[in-house]
Amino acid sequence: MYVPAENRYDVMQYRRSGRSGLKLPLVSLGLWHNFGGVDVLENGRAMVRRAFDLGITHFDLANNYGPPAGSAEENFGKIMKLDFHHLRHEVVISTKAGYWMWNGPYGEWGSRKYLISSLDQSLKRMGLDYVDIFYSHRPDPDTPFEETMSALDYTVRSGRAMYVGLSNYNAEQTREAAAILRDLGTPCLIHQPIYNMFNRWVEDELLEVLDVFGIGTIPFSPLAQGLLTDKYLNGIPEDSRAASEHSPFLDKDDVDKTIDQVRELNKIAQERGQTLAQMAVAWLWRFPVITSVLIGASKVRQIEDIVGAMNNANFSEDELNRIDAILKG
């Protein structure tokens, strides 16, 4: 039986999510890729175990994660059964529904029918009685927010989830949805937006809205799909996402457009005694409204590297100004 490291809670730092009572680790592990049916289960298992040994208590999924869709939840359920069945009270598990999951009119978006049916399926795949956080994965332009938020509220009242969250909602949508949830008596716990050095849209208005409503924030894609690492400093490796003709996330043009900035950012990271990935994650923690940063990984060492960002999480005013100048360049 897996026995976690005794010092796991000494390694990690935790922040309270908004005005809730729930604390999340500064680093959370996302299972968007590398945990599906096309991947090696034992590698995913090793990553989850090592993450927990480092104090990462939060594991983030969605109904359609894989590939194929649903297989990440199935594999995580196997890992829970093998290694964490006796530790359920120590882990925070989140899942989502909103994107396409099955054929027909009830297989995506934000209807009550879809959200609750999807969560029931997710619980079955993972072998769980409840999830800690259930998200509306994206706003539905054709379903009233009252219906979507009422469905989220119901998942908590029915015991399927402990908390609810939003993902990919803009500032105005978040303001409307959060107000409805507050009136229903199930306040929004957390918001999951894309946010990194190259995509700073949340700074315009969303972070202020989240602060006003007391909602935590957990950015995804903090490394811009690998751009904010040392992977592309000396060209595009053959086995990288940017080299793949079928990658939906990154291509050669993305690398070419940003490589000069990446190299300048890497110089600052080296001066700080960090890898570029560590600096990119630490830079996100500078706002108190950021509860945790959601990382993906394909290897154990990548998780270890990011956790090492906590060794130097503070920035001088000069460093922040230099980073801003590079990003605006």
Secondary structure as the mmCIF struct_conf table of DSSP 4:
data_model
#
loop_
_struct_conf.conf_type_id
_struct_conf.id
_struct_conf.beg_label_comp_id
_struct_conf.beg_label_asym_id
_struct_conf.beg_label_seq_id
_struct_conf.end_label_comp_id
_struct_conf.end_label_asym_id
_struct_conf.end_label_seq_id
TURN_TY1_P TURN_TY1_P1 GLU A 6 ASN A 7
HELX_RH_AL_P HELX_RH_AL_P1 ARG A 8 VAL A 11
STRN STRN1 TYR A 14 ARG A 16
TURN_TY1_P TURN_TY1_P2 GLY A 18 ARG A 19
BEND BEND1 SER A 20 GLY A 21
STRN STRN2 LYS A 23 PRO A 25
BEND BEND2 LEU A 26 LEU A 26
STRN STRN3 VAL A 27 GLY A 30
BEND BEND3 TRP A 32 GLY A 36
TURN_TY1_P TURN_TY1_P3 GLY A 37 VAL A 38
BEND BEND4 ASP A 39 ASP A 39
HELX_RH_AL_P HELX_RH_AL_P2 LEU A 41 ASP A 53
TURN_TY1_P TURN_TY1_P4 LEU A 54 GLY A 55
STRN STRN4 HIS A 58 ASP A 60
TURN_TY1_P TURN_TY1_P5 ASN A 63 ASN A 64
TURN_TY1_P TURN_TY1_P6 GLY A 66 GLY A 70
HELX_RH_AL_P HELX_RH_AL_P3 SER A 71 ILE A 79
HELX_RH_PI_P HELX_RH_PI_P1 MET A 80 PHE A 84
HELX_RH_3T_P HELX_RH_3T_P1 HIS A 85 GLU A 90
STRN STRN5 VAL A 92 ALA A 97
BEND BEND5 TYR A 99 TYR A 99
BEND BEND6 TRP A 102 GLY A 104
TURN_TY1_P TURN_TY1_P7 PRO A 105 TYR A 106
BEND BEND7 GLY A 107 GLY A 110
HELX_RH_AL_P HELX_RH_AL_P4 ARG A 112 MET A 126
TURN_TY1_P TURN_TY1_P8 GLY A 127 GLY A 127
BEND BEND8 ASP A 129 ASP A 129
STRN STRN6 VAL A 131 SER A 136
BEND BEND9 ARG A 138 ARG A 138
TURN_TY1_P TURN_TY1_P9 PRO A 141 ASP A 142
BEND BEND10 THR A 143 THR A 143
HELX_RH_AL_P HELX_RH_AL_P5 PHE A 145 ARG A 157
TURN_TY1_P TURN_TY1_P10 SER A 158 GLY A 159
BEND BEND11 ARG A 160 ARG A 160
STRN STRN7 ALA A 161 SER A 167
BEND BEND12 ASN A 168 ASN A 168
HELX_RH_AL_P HELX_RH_AL_P6 ALA A 171 LEU A 184
TURN_TY1_P TURN_TY1_P11 GLY A 185 GLY A 185
STRN STRN8 CYS A 188 GLN A 192
STRN STRN9 ILE A 194 ILE A 194
STRN STRN10 ASN A 196 ASN A 196
TURN_TY1_P TURN_TY1_P12 MET A 197 PHE A 198
STRN STRN11 ASN A 199 ASN A 199
HELX_RH_3T_P HELX_RH_3T_P2 TRP A 201 GLU A 203
TURN_TY1_P TURN_TY1_P13 ASP A 204 GLU A 205
HELX_RH_AL_P HELX_RH_AL_P7 LEU A 206 PHE A 213
TURN_TY1_P TURN_TY1_P14 GLY A 214 GLY A 214
STRN STRN12 GLY A 216 THR A 217
STRN STRN13 PHE A 220 PHE A 220
TURN_TY1_P TURN_TY1_P15 PRO A 222 LEU A 223
HELX_RH_3T_P HELX_RH_3T_P3 ALA A 224 GLY A 226
TURN_TY1_P TURN_TY1_P16 LEU A 227 LEU A 228
BEND BEND13 THR A 229 ASP A 230
TURN_TY1_P TURN_TY1_P17 LYS A 231 ASN A 234
BEND BEND14 GLY A 235 GLY A 235
TURN_TY1_P TURN_TY1_P18 GLU A 238 ASP A 239
BEND BEND15 SER A 240 SER A 240
HELX_RH_3T_P HELX_RH_3T_P4 ARG A 241 ALA A 243
TURN_TY1_P TURN_TY1_P19 GLU A 245 HIS A 246
BEND BEND16 PRO A 248 PHE A 249
HELX_RH_AL_P HELX_RH_AL_P8 LYS A 252 GLU A 271
TURN_TY1_P TURN_TY1_P20 ARG A 272 GLY A 273
BEND BEND17 GLN A 274 GLN A 274
HELX_RH_AL_P HELX_RH_AL_P9 LEU A 276 LEU A 284
TURN_TY1_P TURN_TY1_P21 TRP A 285 ARG A 286
BEND BEND18 PHE A 287 PHE A 287
TURN_TY1_P TURN_TY1_P22 PRO A 288 VAL A 289
STRN STRN14 ILE A 290 ILE A 290
STRN STRN15 VAL A 293 ILE A 295
BEND BEND19 SER A 298 LYS A 299
HELX_RH_AL_P HELX_RH_AL_P10 VAL A 300 VAL A 307
HELX_RH_3T_P HELX_RH_3T_P5 GLY A 308 ASN A 312
HELX_RH_AL_P HELX_RH_AL_P11 GLU A 317 LYS A 328
#
